[in-house]
Amino acid sequence: MKREGTKVATVKGPRPRSREQTAAALKEAFQRLLLSRETVTITDVAKEVGVTPALIHNKYADLAEAIRKRAGKASRDQRDDKHRQLVEAKETIRDLRQANGALLEEVRVLASKNEALRRQLAEARAVASSKNVTPIRRKPS
């Protein structure tokens, strides 16, 4: 039953969604932002239209890729750049491991020489401090 003079509040539900209208709005927003800014991000376009960045990433991947490409961050370029960095890092690690191995070998050799010199020094000190030991002198040739 409706009374005269009273207003009935209506609850608005979510707006009807149209993928084509959203796509058109996103593209228009992207073009507008390109005219007003040097760089445009997916978040900028999403805010302009009133959607989430996730929607652009998940439902409008072609537009997301175009935005990334325009910003110099295309997915393929990013992937290739990361792969190149990984290859360079692996080469650097390999070179460092080889250098480390060579240095460890050098340390082993020096430790062996050091131990031989310590023994010689201990022997020389024992001879010098002992009263009953006479060093044998070699004959000159």
N, CA, C and O atoms as CSV, one atom per row, in Angstrom:
chain,resi,resn,atom,element,x,y,z
A,1,MET,N,N,0.822,-1.156,0.000
A,1,MET,CA,C,0.000,0.000,0.000
A,1,MET,C,C,0.879,1.236,0.000
A,1,MET,O,O,1.834,1.328,0.772
A,2,LYS,N,N,0.560,2.175,-0.858
A,2,LYS,CA,C,1.372,3.372,-1.013
A,2,LYS,C,C,0.630,4.568,-0.466
A,2,LYS,O,O,-0.546,4.765,-0.771
A,3,ARG,N,N,1.297,5.360,0.329
A,3,ARG,CA,C,0.685,6.568,0.861
A,3,ARG,C,C,1.066,7.739,-0.002
A,3,ARG,O,O,2.155,7.789,-0.572
A,4,GLU,N,N,0.189,8.644,-0.087
A,4,GLU,CA,C,0.471,9.835,-0.876
A,4,GLU,C,C,1.349,10.776,-0.085
A,4,GLU,O,O,1.158,10.950,1.119
A,5,GLY,N,N,2.297,11.375,-0.747
A,5,GLY,CA,C,3.166,12.347,-0.114
A,5,GLY,C,C,4.399,11.735,0.538
A,5,GLY,O,O,5.259,12.481,1.006
A,6,THR,N,N,4.519,10.444,0.588
A,6,THR,CA,C,5.722,9.824,1.149
A,6,THR,C,C,6.557,9.247,0.024
A,6,THR,O,O,6.058,8.750,-0.986
A,7,LYS,N,N,7.830,9.340,0.251
A,7,LYS,CA,C,8.741,8.807,-0.772
A,7,LYS,C,C,9.221,7.433,-0.343
A,7,LYS,O,O,9.513,7.193,0.829
A,8,VAL,N,N,9.293,6.570,-1.280
A,8,VAL,CA,C,9.798,5.224,-1.013
A,8,VAL,C,C,11.242,5.194,-1.490
A,8,VAL,O,O,11.527,5.516,-2.643
A,9,ALA,N,N,12.154,4.806,-0.602
A,9,ALA,CA,C,13.573,4.740,-0.956
A,9,ALA,C,C,13.813,3.494,-1.789
A,9,ALA,O,O,13.381,2.394,-1.445
A,10,THR,N,N,14.501,3.694,-2.870
A,10,THR,CA,C,14.854,2.551,-3.712
A,10,THR,C,C,16.348,2.295,-3.556
A,10,THR,O,O,17.151,3.226,-3.513
A,11,VAL,N,N,16.689,1.067,-3.475
A,11,VAL,CA,C,18.084,0.673,-3.332
A,11,VAL,C,C,18.631,0.403,-4.721
A,11,VAL,O,O,18.097,-0.399,-5.488
A,12,LYS,N,N,19.708,1.099,-5.013
A,12,LYS,CA,C,20.322,0.891,-6.315
A,12,LYS,C,C,21.283,-0.281,-6.219
A,12,LYS,O,O,22.122,-0.330,-5.319
A,13,GLY,N,N,21.166,-1.190,-7.112
A,13,GLY,CA,C,22.078,-2.330,-7.159
A,13,GLY,C,C,23.306,-1.973,-7.979
A,13,GLY,O,O,23.462,-0.832,-8.415
A,14,PRO,N,N,24.153,-2.926,-8.180
A,14,PRO,CA,C,25.334,-2.648,-8.991
A,14,PRO,C,C,24.917,-2.266,-10.407
A,14,PRO,O,O,23.932,-2.770,-10.946
A,15,ARG,N,N,25.676,-1.382,-10.975
A,15,ARG,CA,C,25.331,-0.924,-12.319
A,15,ARG,C,C,25.471,-2.070,-13.305
A,15,ARG,O,O,26.340,-2.926,-13.142
A,16,PRO,N,N,24.642,-2.095,-14.307
A,16,PRO,CA,C,24.769,-3.169,-15.297
A,16,PRO,C,C,26.121,-3.036,-15.997
A,16,PRO,O,O,26.547,-1.937,-16.352
A,17,ARG,N,N,26.766,-4.141,-16.181
A,17,ARG,CA,C,28.108,-4.109,-16.744
A,17,ARG,C,C,28.080,-4.544,-18.191
A,17,ARG,O,O,27.380,-5.475,-18.587
A,18,SER,N,N,28.861,-3.837,-18.945
A,18,SER,CA,C,28.998,-4.182,-20.353
A,18,SER,C,C,30.486,-4.204,-20.653
A,18,SER,O,O,31.173,-3.190,-20.523
A,19,ARG,N,N,30.968,-5.347,-21.047
A,19,ARG,CA,C,32.398,-5.492,-21.327
A,19,ARG,C,C,32.832,-4.527,-22.424
A,19,ARG,O,O,33.924,-3.961,-22.365
A,20,GLU,N,N,31.979,-4.343,-23.418
A,20,GLU,CA,C,32.329,-3.441,-24.520
A,20,GLU,C,C,32.390,-1.988,-24.055
A,20,GLU,O,O,33.293,-1.244,-24.437
A,21,GLN,N,N,31.417,-1.590,-23.224
A,21,GLN,CA,C,31.418,-0.218,-22.715
A,21,GLN,C,C,32.632,0.025,-21.815
A,21,GLN,O,O,33.254,1.085,-21.884
A,22,THR,N,N,32.968,-0.956,-20.972
A,22,THR,CA,C,34.131,-0.816,-20.089
A,22,THR,C,C,35.410,-0.729,-20.916
A,22,THR,O,O,36.287,0.087,-20.635
A,23,ALA,N,N,35.508,-1.577,-21.938
A,23,ALA,CA,C,36.702,-1.563,-22.798
A,23,ALA,C,C,36.835,-0.211,-23.486
A,23,ALA,O,O,37.929,0.347,-23.569
A,24,ALA,N,N,35.716,0.313,-23.977
A,24,ALA,CA,C,35.749,1.618,-24.651
A,24,ALA,C,C,36.139,2.713,-23.661
A,24,ALA,O,O,36.934,3.594,-23.987
A,25,ALA,N,N,35.583,2.655,-22.460
A,25,ALA,CA,C,35.910,3.662,-21.448
A,25,ALA,C,C,37.390,3.589,-21.057
A,25,ALA,O,O,38.037,4.617,-20.856
A,26,LEU,N,N,37.909,2.387,-20.953
A,26,LEU,CA,C,39.328,2.216,-20.614
A,26,LEU,C,C,40.226,2.772,-21.718
A,26,LEU,O,O,41.214,3.454,-21.444
A,27,LYS,N,N,39.878,2.477,-22.946
A,27,LYS,CA,C,40.692,2.977,-24.068
A,27,LYS,C,C,40.643,4.497,-24.149
A,27,LYS,O,O,41.662,5.147,-24.383
A,28,GLU,N,N,39.452,5.058,-23.954
A,28,GLU,CA,C,39.328,6.520,-23.975
A,28,GLU,C,C,40.133,7.160,-22.845
A,28,GLU,O,O,40.803,8.173,-23.041
A,29,ALA,N,N,40.057,6.560,-21.671
A,29,ALA,CA,C,40.812,7.092,-20.531
A,29,ALA,C,C,42.308,7.009,-20.792
A,29,ALA,O,O,43.056,7.932,-20.469
A,30,PHE,N,N,42.737,5.905,-21.377
A,30,PHE,CA,C,44.156,5.739,-21.708
A,30,PHE,C,C,44.603,6.837,-22.677
A,30,PHE,O,O,45.659,7.442,-22.488
A,31,GLN,N,N,43.808,7.091,-23.698
A,31,GLN,CA,C,44.158,8.129,-24.676
A,31,GLN,C,C,44.174,9.512,-24.030
A,31,GLN,O,O,45.071,10.313,-24.296
A,32,ARG,N,N,43.179,9.795,-23.178
A,32,ARG,CA,C,43.145,11.092,-22.486
A,32,ARG,C,C,44.377,11.278,-21.612
A,32,ARG,O,O,44.995,12.343,-21.611
A,33,LEU,N,N,44.725,10.242,-20.876
A,33,LEU,CA,C,45.882,10.335,-19.981
A,33,LEU,C,C,47.190,10.480,-20.767
A,33,LEU,O,O,48.118,11.152,-20.317
A,34,LEU,N,N,47.256,9.853,-21.928
A,34,LEU,CA,C,48.463,9.983,-22.756
A,34,LEU,C,C,48.668,11.426,-23.198
A,34,LEU,O,O,49.801,11.892,-23.324
A,35,LEU,N,N,47.567,12.127,-23.433
A,35,LEU,CA,C,47.670,13.525,-23.862
A,35,LEU,C,C,48.091,14.442,-22.715
A,35,LEU,O,O,48.721,15.477,-22.934
A,36,SER,N,N,47.739,14.053,-21.496
A,36,SER,CA,C,48.016,14.950,-20.367
A,36,SER,C,C,49.246,14.561,-19.549
A,36,SER,O,O,49.716,15.357,-18.736
A,37,ARG,N,N,49.764,13.379,-19.743
A,37,ARG,CA,C,50.906,12.922,-18.939
A,37,ARG,C,C,51.993,12.321,-19.814
A,37,ARG,O,O,51.756,11.892,-20.944
A,38,GLU,N,N,53.195,12.306,-19.247
A,38,GLU,CA,C,54.311,11.678,-19.965
A,38,GLU,C,C,54.253,10.167,-19.826
A,38,GLU,O,O,54.444,9.441,-20.802
A,39,THR,N,N,53.989,9.690,-18.610
A,39,THR,CA,C,53.866,8.249,-18.392
A,39,THR,C,C,52.500,7.951,-17.803
A,39,THR,O,O,51.956,8.726,-17.017
A,40,VAL,N,N,51.966,6.819,-18.197
A,40,VAL,CA,C,50.648,6.389,-17.739
A,40,VAL,C,C,50.794,4.977,-17.211
A,40,VAL,O,O,51.436,4.135,-17.839
A,41,THR,N,N,50.198,4.716,-16.059
A,41,THR,CA,C,50.231,3.376,-15.480
A,41,THR,C,C,48.847,2.744,-15.539
A,41,THR,O,O,47.842,3.417,-15.770
A,42,ILE,N,N,48.824,1.454,-15.328
A,42,ILE,CA,C,47.546,0.732,-15.308
A,42,ILE,C,C,46.673,1.273,-14.179
A,42,ILE,O,O,45.458,1.394,-14.339
A,43,THR,N,N,47.274,1.593,-13.056
A,43,THR,CA,C,46.532,2.147,-11.923
A,43,THR,C,C,45.899,3.485,-12.286
A,43,THR,O,O,44.764,3.767,-11.902
A,44,ASP,N,N,46.641,4.312,-13.032
A,44,ASP,CA,C,46.083,5.609,-13.461
A,44,ASP,C,C,44.835,5.411,-14.306
A,44,ASP,O,O,43.823,6.079,-14.091
A,45,VAL,N,N,44.901,4.499,-15.262
A,45,VAL,CA,C,43.751,4.249,-16.152
A,45,VAL,C,C,42.587,3.692,-15.342
A,45,VAL,O,O,41.439,4.089,-15.541
A,46,ALA,N,N,42.888,2.764,-14.420
A,46,ALA,CA,C,41.821,2.164,-13.606
A,46,ALA,C,C,41.115,3.218,-12.768
A,46,ALA,O,O,39.887,3.223,-12.685
A,47,LYS,N,N,41.882,4.114,-12.141
A,47,LYS,CA,C,41.272,5.166,-11.325
A,47,LYS,C,C,40.417,6.088,-12.182
A,47,LYS,O,O,39.340,6.511,-11.762
A,48,GLU,N,N,40.888,6.393,-13.363
A,48,GLU,CA,C,40.165,7.300,-14.263
A,48,GLU,C,C,38.785,6.738,-14.605
A,48,GLU,O,O,37.816,7.491,-14.702
A,49,VAL,N,N,38.692,5.429,-14.785
A,49,VAL,CA,C,37.431,4.810,-15.184
A,49,VAL,C,C,36.615,4.348,-13.973
A,49,VAL,O,O,35.400,4.175,-14.070
A,50,GLY,N,N,37.285,4.150,-12.835
A,50,GLY,CA,C,36.564,3.688,-11.653
A,50,GLY,C,C,36.529,2.175,-11.533
A,50,GLY,O,O,35.577,1.615,-10.988
A,51,VAL,N,N,37.543,1.521,-12.028
A,51,VAL,CA,C,37.650,0.070,-11.903
A,51,VAL,C,C,38.961,-0.239,-11.167
A,51,VAL,O,O,39.747,0.661,-10.868
A,52,THR,N,N,39.175,-1.506,-10.888
A,52,THR,CA,C,40.408,-1.892,-10.204
A,52,THR,C,C,41.494,-2.219,-11.230
A,52,THR,O,O,41.192,-2.649,-12.343
A,53,PRO,N,N,42.747,-2.016,-10.856
A,53,PRO,CA,C,43.829,-2.409,-11.761
A,53,PRO,C,C,43.785,-3.905,-12.085
A,53,PRO,O,O,44.155,-4.319,-13.183
A,54,ALA,N,N,43.329,-4.711,-11.121
A,54,ALA,CA,C,43.240,-6.156,-11.355
A,54,ALA,C,C,42.305,-6.472,-12.516
A,54,ALA,O,O,42.561,-7.399,-13.285
A,55,LEU,N,N,41.219,-5.705,-12.648
A,55,LEU,CA,C,40.297,-5.929,-13.763
A,55,LEU,C,C,41.010,-5.738,-15.091
A,55,LEU,O,O,40.820,-6.519,-16.023
A,56,ILE,N,N,41.823,-4.706,-15.175
A,56,ILE,CA,C,42.560,-4.454,-16.424
A,56,ILE,C,C,43.541,-5.595,-16.675
A,56,ILE,O,O,43.638,-6.097,-17.795
A,57,HIS,N,N,44.268,-6.007,-15.637
A,57,HIS,CA,C,45.235,-7.098,-15.795
A,57,HIS,C,C,44.553,-8.393,-16.219
A,57,HIS,O,O,45.047,-9.102,-17.096
A,58,ASN,N,N,43.418,-8.699,-15.595
A,58,ASN,CA,C,42.782,-10.001,-15.801
A,58,ASN,C,C,41.851,-10.058,-17.007
A,58,ASN,O,O,41.808,-11.076,-17.698
A,59,LYS,N,N,41.116,-9.002,-17.269
A,59,LYS,CA,C,40.100,-9.056,-18.329
A,59,LYS,C,C,40.496,-8.302,-19.601
A,59,LYS,O,O,39.975,-8.586,-20.679
A,60,TYR,N,N,41.399,-7.360,-19.476
A,60,TYR,CA,C,41.784,-6.540,-20.633
A,60,TYR,C,C,43.308,-6.594,-20.790
A,60,TYR,O,O,43.992,-5.570,-20.776
A,61,ALA,N,N,43.811,-7.814,-20.940
A,61,ALA,CA,C,45.261,-8.036,-20.993
A,61,ALA,C,C,45.908,-7.287,-22.158
A,61,ALA,O,O,47.040,-6.817,-22.045
A,62,ASP,N,N,45.185,-7.176,-23.279
A,62,ASP,CA,C,45.752,-6.451,-24.425
A,62,ASP,C,C,45.955,-4.974,-24.100
A,62,ASP,O,O,46.963,-4.386,-24.491
A,63,LEU,N,N,45.015,-4.382,-23.397
A,63,LEU,CA,C,45.155,-2.984,-22.986
A,63,LEU,C,C,46.271,-2.844,-21.950
A,63,LEU,O,O,47.060,-1.901,-22.001
A,64,ALA,N,N,46.332,-3.790,-21.012
A,64,ALA,CA,C,47.394,-3.758,-20.002
A,64,ALA,C,C,48.761,-3.831,-20.673
A,64,ALA,O,O,49.687,-3.117,-20.288
A,65,GLU,N,N,48.880,-4.686,-21.663
A,65,GLU,CA,C,50.152,-4.815,-22.388
A,65,GLU,C,C,50.477,-3.524,-23.142
A,65,GLU,O,O,51.634,-3.106,-23.189
A,66,ALA,N,N,49.469,-2.900,-23.724
A,66,ALA,CA,C,49.689,-1.633,-24.437
A,66,ALA,C,C,50.159,-0.545,-23.472
A,66,ALA,O,O,51.042,0.247,-23.802
A,67,ILE,N,N,49.566,-0.512,-22.285
A,67,ILE,CA,C,49.971,0.485,-21.279
A,67,ILE,C,C,51.409,0.221,-20.842
A,67,ILE,O,O,52.219,1.143,-20.748
A,68,ARG,N,N,51.716,-1.054,-20.575
A,68,ARG,CA,C,53.086,-1.397,-20.163
A,68,ARG,C,C,54.089,-1.071,-21.268
A,68,ARG,O,O,55.171,-0.547,-21.005
A,69,LYS,N,N,53.719,-1.383,-22.486
A,69,LYS,CA,C,54.616,-1.120,-23.615
A,69,LYS,C,C,54.878,0.373,-23.759
A,69,LYS,O,O,56.007,0.797,-24.005
A,70,ARG,N,N,53.832,1.155,-23.605
A,70,ARG,CA,C,53.969,2.612,-23.709
A,70,ARG,C,C,54.888,3.149,-22.605
A,70,ARG,O,O,55.613,4.123,-22.808
A,71,ALA,N,N,54.848,2.502,-21.439
A,71,ALA,CA,C,55.695,2.914,-20.322
A,71,ALA,C,C,57.089,2.297,-20.423
A,71,ALA,O,O,57.941,2.537,-19.568
A,72,GLY,N,N,57.321,1.499,-21.474
A,72,GLY,CA,C,58.623,0.867,-21.643
A,72,GLY,C,C,58.794,-0.359,-20.771
A,72,GLY,O,O,59.916,-0.770,-20.475
A,73,LYS,N,N,57.678,-0.942,-20.358
A,73,LYS,CA,C,57.738,-2.100,-19.477
A,73,LYS,C,C,56.894,-3.242,-20.025
A,73,LYS,O,O,56.148,-3.871,-19.275
A,74,ALA,N,N,56.997,-3.511,-21.289
A,74,ALA,CA,C,56.216,-4.594,-21.870
A,74,ALA,C,C,56.626,-5.916,-21.225
A,74,ALA,O,O,57.791,-6.119,-20.883
A,75,SER,N,N,55.663,-6.798,-21.067
A,75,SER,CA,C,55.910,-8.070,-20.380
A,75,SER,C,C,57.058,-8.835,-21.021
A,75,SER,O,O,57.937,-9.345,-20.327
A,76,ARG,N,N,57.047,-8.911,-22.315
A,76,ARG,CA,C,58.108,-9.647,-23.014
A,76,ARG,C,C,59.454,-8.966,-22.801
A,76,ARG,O,O,60.467,-9.629,-22.579
A,77,ASP,N,N,59.456,-7.642,-22.870
A,77,ASP,CA,C,60.712,-6.911,-22.641
A,77,ASP,C,C,61.211,-7.122,-21.220
A,77,ASP,O,O,62.403,-7.330,-20.994
A,78,GLN,N,N,60.287,-7.066,-20.260
A,78,GLN,CA,C,60.671,-7.290,-18.866
A,78,GLN,C,C,61.230,-8.695,-18.683
A,78,GLN,O,O,62.252,-8.888,-18.024
A,79,ARG,N,N,60.544,-9.681,-19.277
A,79,ARG,CA,C,60.990,-11.069,-19.164
A,79,ARG,C,C,62.362,-11.244,-19.791
A,79,ARG,O,O,63.239,-11.879,-19.206
A,80,ASP,N,N,62.549,-10.682,-20.978
A,80,ASP,CA,C,63.838,-10.796,-21.659
A,80,ASP,C,C,64.945,-10.107,-20.873
A,80,ASP,O,O,66.067,-10.608,-20.798
A,81,ASP,N,N,64.625,-8.959,-20.287
A,81,ASP,CA,C,65.611,-8.237,-19.499
A,81,ASP,C,C,65.999,-9.046,-18.253
A,81,ASP,O,O,67.177,-9.145,-17.911
A,82,LYS,N,N,65.004,-9.615,-17.589
A,82,LYS,CA,C,65.280,-10.444,-16.404
A,82,LYS,C,C,66.097,-11.676,-16.783
A,82,LYS,O,O,67.001,-12.077,-16.050
A,83,HIS,N,N,65.777,-12.274,-17.927
A,83,HIS,CA,C,66.531,-13.447,-18.381
A,83,HIS,C,C,67.983,-13.072,-18.671
A,83,HIS,O,O,68.900,-13.815,-18.323
A,84,ARG,N,N,68.188,-11.923,-19.308
A,84,ARG,CA,C,69.544,-11.467,-19.615
A,84,ARG,C,C,70.313,-11.225,-18.310
A,84,ARG,O,O,71.479,-11.603,-18.196
A,85,GLN,N,N,69.665,-10.603,-17.338
A,85,GLN,CA,C,70.303,-10.361,-16.048
A,85,GLN,C,C,70.652,-11.674,-15.354
A,85,GLN,O,O,71.709,-11.794,-14.735
A,86,LEU,N,N,69.755,-12.661,-15.459
A,86,LEU,CA,C,70.008,-13.964,-14.853
A,86,LEU,C,C,71.208,-14.650,-15.492
A,86,LEU,O,O,72.051,-15.208,-14.790
A,87,VAL,N,N,71.288,-14.612,-16.816
A,87,VAL,CA,C,72.418,-15.223,-17.522
A,87,VAL,C,C,73.728,-14.537,-17.113
A,87,VAL,O,O,74.731,-15.205,-16.863
A,88,GLU,N,N,73.711,-13.210,-17.048
A,88,GLU,CA,C,74.911,-12.474,-16.637
A,88,GLU,C,C,75.307,-12.826,-15.208
A,88,GLU,O,O,76.491,-12.988,-14.915
A,89,ALA,N,N,74.331,-12.944,-14.324
A,89,ALA,CA,C,74.618,-13.284,-12.929
A,89,ALA,C,C,75.208,-14.689,-12.827
A,89,ALA,O,O,76.135,-14.919,-12.050
A,90,LYS,N,N,74.672,-15.631,-13.612
A,90,LYS,CA,C,75.206,-16.992,-13.599
A,90,LYS,C,C,76.651,-17.018,-14.099
A,90,LYS,O,O,77.488,-17.728,-13.543
A,91,GLU,N,N,76.942,-16.245,-15.148
A,91,GLU,CA,C,78.313,-16.178,-15.655
A,91,GLU,C,C,79.246,-15.586,-14.602
A,91,GLU,O,O,80.355,-16.081,-14.404
A,92,THR,N,N,78.800,-14.536,-13.933
A,92,THR,CA,C,79.608,-13.907,-12.880
A,92,THR,C,C,79.865,-14.894,-11.750
A,92,THR,O,O,80.983,-14.982,-11.241
A,93,ILE,N,N,78.840,-15.634,-11.359
A,93,ILE,CA,C,78.991,-16.625,-10.287
A,93,ILE,C,C,79.982,-17.701,-10.703
A,93,ILE,O,O,80.836,-18.092,-9.907
A,94,ARG,N,N,79.882,-18.184,-11.937
A,94,ARG,CA,C,80.802,-19.201,-12.423
A,94,ARG,C,C,82.243,-18.689,-12.388
A,94,ARG,O,O,83.144,-19.395,-11.937
A,95,ASP,N,N,82.456,-17.462,-12.864
A,95,ASP,CA,C,83.801,-16.875,-12.852
A,95,ASP,C,C,84.326,-16.713,-11.429
A,95,ASP,O,O,85.495,-16.988,-11.158
A,96,LEU,N,N,83.463,-16.268,-10.526
A,96,LEU,CA,C,83.878,-16.089,-9.134
A,96,LEU,C,C,84.216,-17.423,-8.472
A,96,LEU,O,O,85.152,-17.502,-7.677
A,97,ARG,N,N,83.460,-18.466,-8.794
A,97,ARG,CA,C,83.755,-19.793,-8.235
A,97,ARG,C,C,85.098,-20.304,-8.734
A,97,ARG,O,O,85.861,-20.898,-7.972
A,98,GLN,N,N,85.390,-20.074,-10.017
A,98,GLN,CA,C,86.692,-20.482,-10.547
A,98,GLN,C,C,87.810,-19.714,-9.855
A,98,GLN,O,O,88.816,-20.305,-9.461
A,99,ALA,N,N,87.646,-18.419,-9.706
A,99,ALA,CA,C,88.656,-17.605,-9.031
A,99,ALA,C,C,88.805,-18.045,-7.579
A,99,ALA,O,O,89.919,-18.109,-7.057
A,100,ASN,N,N,87.696,-18.344,-6.933
A,100,ASN,CA,C,87.721,-18.804,-5.546
A,100,ASN,C,C,88.483,-20.123,-5.443
A,100,ASN,O,O,89.285,-20.302,-4.526
A,101,GLY,N,N,88.245,-21.040,-6.366
A,101,GLY,CA,C,88.953,-22.320,-6.365
A,101,GLY,C,C,90.457,-22.127,-6.525
A,101,GLY,O,O,91.247,-22.775,-5.839
A,102,ALA,N,N,90.849,-21.235,-7.428
A,102,ALA,CA,C,92.276,-20.959,-7.639
A,102,ALA,C,C,92.890,-20.341,-6.387
A,102,ALA,O,O,94.009,-20.687,-6.011
A,103,LEU,N,N,92.174,-19.440,-5.749
A,103,LEU,CA,C,92.685,-18.817,-4.528
A,103,LEU,C,C,92.798,-19.823,-3.378
A,103,LEU,O,O,93.744,-19.770,-2.592
A,104,LEU,N,N,91.836,-20.733,-3.286
A,104,LEU,CA,C,91.911,-21.765,-2.247
A,104,LEU,C,C,93.129,-22.660,-2.459
A,104,LEU,O,O,93.799,-23.037,-1.498
A,105,GLU,N,N,93.414,-22.997,-3.705
A,105,GLU,CA,C,94.601,-23.806,-4.008
A,105,GLU,C,C,95.869,-23.047,-3.631
A,105,GLU,O,O,96.808,-23.626,-3.085
A,106,GLU,N,N,95.890,-21.755,-3.923
A,106,GLU,CA,C,97.047,-20.928,-3.557
A,106,GLU,C,C,97.211,-20.875,-2.037
A,106,GLU,O,O,98.335,-20.909,-1.536
A,107,VAL,N,N,96.112,-20.793,-1.308
A,107,VAL,CA,C,96.164,-20.792,0.155
A,107,VAL,C,C,96.727,-22.126,0.659
A,107,VAL,O,O,97.523,-22.141,1.598
A,108,ARG,N,N,96.323,-23.243,0.045
A,108,ARG,CA,C,96.846,-24.557,0.452
A,108,ARG,C,C,98.354,-24.628,0.262
A,108,ARG,O,O,99.073,-25.115,1.135
A,109,VAL,N,N,98.833,-24.142,-0.884
A,109,VAL,CA,C,100.267,-24.161,-1.170
A,109,VAL,C,C,101.013,-23.289,-0.168
A,109,VAL,O,O,102.043,-23.696,0.370
A,110,LEU,N,N,100.497,-22.101,0.081
A,110,LEU,CA,C,101.154,-21.199,1.028
A,110,LEU,C,C,101.129,-21.759,2.446
A,110,LEU,O,O,102.096,-21.596,3.190
A,111,ALA,N,N,100.035,-22.417,2.831
A,111,ALA,CA,C,99.958,-23.018,4.163
A,111,ALA,C,C,100.997,-24.123,4.304
A,111,ALA,O,O,101.605,-24.269,5.364
A,112,SER,N,N,101.204,-24.896,3.253
A,112,SER,CA,C,102.210,-25.959,3.278
A,112,SER,C,C,103.613,-25.368,3.417
A,112,SER,O,O,104.420,-25.844,4.215
A,113,LYS,N,N,103.893,-24.332,2.636
A,113,LYS,CA,C,105.205,-23.666,2.731
A,113,LYS,C,C,105.389,-23.046,4.118
A,113,LYS,O,O,106.474,-23.119,4.695
A,114,ASN,N,N,104.344,-22.449,4.641
A,114,ASN,CA,C,104.405,-21.830,5.964
A,114,ASN,C,C,104.724,-22.885,7.031
A,114,ASN,O,O,105.541,-22.646,7.919
A,115,GLU,N,N,104.083,-24.034,6.938
A,115,GLU,CA,C,104.349,-25.101,7.913
A,115,GLU,C,C,105.788,-25.587,7.813
A,115,GLU,O,O,106.418,-25.844,8.839
A,116,ALA,N,N,106.318,-25.719,6.612
A,116,ALA,CA,C,107.720,-26.132,6.445
A,116,ALA,C,C,108.659,-25.091,7.061
A,116,ALA,O,O,109.640,-25.445,7.714
A,117,LEU,N,N,108.358,-23.822,6.852
A,117,LEU,CA,C,109.189,-22.764,7.435
A,117,LEU,C,C,109.090,-22.748,8.961
A,117,LEU,O,O,110.084,-22.472,9.633
A,118,ARG,N,N,107.930,-23.033,9.515
A,118,ARG,CA,C,107.770,-23.095,10.976
A,118,ARG,C,C,108.635,-24.212,11.559
A,118,ARG,O,O,109.280,-24.037,12.593
A,119,ARG,N,N,108.638,-25.357,10.884
A,119,ARG,CA,C,109.456,-26.475,11.353
A,119,ARG,C,C,110.944,-26.112,11.312
A,119,ARG,O,O,111.699,-26.406,12.239
A,120,GLN,N,N,111.346,-25.460,10.203
A,120,GLN,CA,C,112.752,-25.042,10.101
A,120,GLN,C,C,113.097,-24.051,11.217
A,120,GLN,O,O,114.163,-24.134,11.826
A,121,LEU,N,N,112.183,-23.118,11.474
A,121,LEU,CA,C,112.410,-22.131,12.523
A,121,LEU,C,C,112.504,-22.798,13.897
A,121,LEU,O,O,113.378,-22.461,14.696
A,122,ALA,N,N,111.596,-23.752,14.168
A,122,ALA,CA,C,111.622,-24.465,15.448
A,122,ALA,C,C,112.937,-25.225,15.600
A,122,ALA,O,O,113.524,-25.250,16.682
A,123,GLU,N,N,113.393,-25.839,14.522
A,123,GLU,CA,C,114.660,-26.573,14.556
A,123,GLU,C,C,115.821,-25.608,14.793
A,123,GLU,O,O,116.713,-25.898,15.591
A,124,ALA,N,N,115.816,-24.474,14.113
A,124,ALA,CA,C,116.895,-23.495,14.271
A,124,ALA,C,C,116.903,-22.942,15.695
A,124,ALA,O,O,117.975,-22.726,16.260
A,125,ARG,N,N,115.741,-22.710,16.279
A,125,ARG,CA,C,115.675,-22.212,17.655
A,125,ARG,C,C,116.176,-23.277,18.632
A,125,ARG,O,O,116.877,-22.969,19.597
A,126,ALA,N,N,115.810,-24.520,18.370
A,126,ALA,CA,C,116.263,-25.605,19.247
A,126,ALA,C,C,117.782,-25.728,19.199
A,126,ALA,O,O,118.427,-25.926,20.228
A,127,VAL,N,N,118.341,-25.611,18.019
A,127,VAL,CA,C,119.796,-25.693,17.870
A,127,VAL,C,C,120.450,-24.499,18.555
A,127,VAL,O,O,121.464,-24.661,19.233
A,128,ALA,N,N,119.901,-23.334,18.396
A,128,ALA,CA,C,120.493,-22.127,18.966
A,128,ALA,C,C,120.415,-22.133,20.485
A,128,ALA,O,O,121.315,-21.613,21.145
A,129,SER,N,N,119.373,-22.701,21.049
A,129,SER,CA,C,119.227,-22.675,22.505
A,129,SER,C,C,119.905,-23.874,23.175
A,129,SER,O,O,120.063,-23.887,24.396
A,130,SER,N,N,120.291,-24.836,22.427
A,130,SER,CA,C,120.908,-26.030,22.992
A,130,SER,C,C,122.415,-25.848,23.093
A,130,SER,O,O,123.052,-25.313,22.186
A,131,LYS,N,N,122.984,-26.309,24.229
A,131,LYS,CA,C,124.423,-26.173,24.434
A,131,LYS,C,C,125.180,-27.401,23.954
A,131,LYS,O,O,126.383,-27.322,23.707
A,132,ASN,N,N,124.509,-28.520,23.819
A,132,ASN,CA,C,125.202,-29.732,23.430
A,132,ASN,C,C,125.018,-30.102,21.959
A,132,ASN,O,O,125.405,-31.195,21.545
A,133,VAL,N,N,124.439,-29.213,21.176
A,133,VAL,CA,C,124.259,-29.467,19.740
A,133,VAL,C,C,125.186,-28.548,18.974
A,133,VAL,O,O,125.213,-27.336,19.184
A,134,THR,N,N,125.937,-29.153,18.091
A,134,THR,CA,C,126.847,-28.384,17.254
A,134,THR,C,C,126.391,-28.545,15.812
A,134,THR,O,O,126.278,-29.665,15.315
A,135,PRO,N,N,126.129,-27.432,15.142
A,135,PRO,CA,C,125.696,-27.557,13.747
A,135,PRO,C,C,126.840,-28.101,12.881
A,135,PRO,O,O,128.004,-27.769,13.106
A,136,ILE,N,N,126.512,-28.914,11.917
A,136,ILE,CA,C,127.500,-29.452,10.991
A,136,ILE,C,C,127.657,-28.467,9.852
A,136,ILE,O,O,126.688,-28.065,9.208
A,137,ARG,N,N,128.864,-28.102,9.629
A,137,ARG,CA,C,129.140,-27.158,8.546
A,137,ARG,C,C,129.563,-27.925,7.315
A,137,ARG,O,O,130.309,-28.903,7.386
A,138,ARG,N,N,129.085,-27.472,6.221
A,138,ARG,CA,C,129.446,-28.113,4.976
A,138,ARG,C,C,130.769,-27.571,4.472
A,138,ARG,O,O,131.123,-26.415,4.706
A,139,LYS,N,N,131.471,-28.413,3.794
A,139,LYS,CA,C,132.738,-27.976,3.208
A,139,LYS,C,C,132.448,-27.183,1.963
A,139,LYS,O,O,131.578,-27.539,1.168
A,140,PRO,N,N,133.181,-26.109,1.799
A,140,PRO,CA,C,132.987,-25.362,0.550
A,140,PRO,C,C,133.471,-26.192,-0.618
A,140,PRO,O,O,134.481,-26.885,-0.505
A,141,SER,N,N,132.797,-26.137,-1.695
A,141,SER,CA,C,133.193,-26.933,-2.851
A,141,SER,C,C,134.125,-26.178,-3.738
A,141,SER,O,O,134.561,-26.702,-4.764
